[in-house]
């Protein structure tokens, strides 16, 4: 699960940065606020790569997905991109767990045959 989720989170890191560049074009938003919010979100996406298998890691990932969708109120394209990344996050968690279970079964079968 860690590999799939981390790949999604690193993709989000770049999307958040690009969304920050787009948000800079909005005259109603100050650059300090934009980069503070984007910087925190980018940092969170990188830190979550190491925390995804720990308790609460997946839930924090879901919170980040929600924040990406909500950021569509400032950068409208983020409604779409946030939904896409939320779907990728779901797939990463769902299929990552299946892969982890399959690896555990395979390791158990290998140790019992020896």
N, C-alpha and C positions, 0 to 999 in steps of 0.2 A: 504494500500500500504506500509505503514511503516514497518510492520512486515515482509512481503515477501522480500522487498528490504534490510532490515537490516540483514536478514538471509543470503542473497547472499553476502553482504559486509563482514560479519564476516567470511564466508567461504573463501572469497578472502584474508582476513587478514592472515589466516593460509597458504594458497597457496603461497602468496608473501614471507612469512617467509621461507617456504621450498625451494622456487625458489632461495632465497638468499643463502641458504646452498649449493645448487647445483652450483650456480654461483661462490662460493668460490673455487671450484675445478679448475676453469679456471685460468691458470697462467698469462694471459694477463690482468686480472682484479684485482685491489687492493682491499683488504678487506674493507678499509675505504670507498671507492666509493660504493662498493656493499651494505654495510650496511647503508650508508647515503641514497642512492636511495630507498632501501627496507624499511628503517625506515620511510621515508617520505610517501611512498605509503601505508604502514601499518597504519600509523597515519591518513592519509586521509581516508582510508576505515573505520576506527572506527568513525572519526568525521562525515563522511557522513551518518552514521546511524541516527544521530540526525538532520541532515540537509535535509534529503531526501524529506520531505514534504514542505520545504521552497522554495521560488523562486530560480531557478538555481540548486537546489539539484540534480534533475534527470540528468541535463546536465553535472554536475561535475561527476556523476556516469558514464555517457557515456565516459567522458574523461578518467576515470580510466580504463574502459574496453578497450579502445583503447591502453592505455599504457601497459596493460597486454599483448595484442596481439603483440605489437611492442617489448616487452621484449623477444619475441621468437628469436630475432636476437642474444641474449646473452645466453639464455637457450632454445634450440629448442623445447622442450616439451611445452613451454609456448604458442607457436602458437596454439596448440590444446587446452590447458587448458584455454587460454584467449578467444578463440572462444566459448568454452563451457560456460564460465562465462558470456560472452556477451549475449549468448542465454538465460541463466538464468536471467540476468538483464532485458532483454526484456520481458520475461515471468513475472517477478516480477512486473514490471511497468504496463504491459498490464492487467494482471489479478488482480493486486492489485487495480487498478482504477475501474475495474468492481465490485470488492467486495465492495469498498467504495461507489460506486453508489447504489448498492443493499442495503447496510446498511442505506444509506440516504433515499431511497424510503421506506424501512421498518419502519424507525423511523417516517417518515412523515405520513404513514398510521396509525401507532399506536397513534400518537398525534391527528389525525383527528377523530379517533374512540372514543376518550375519551370525 
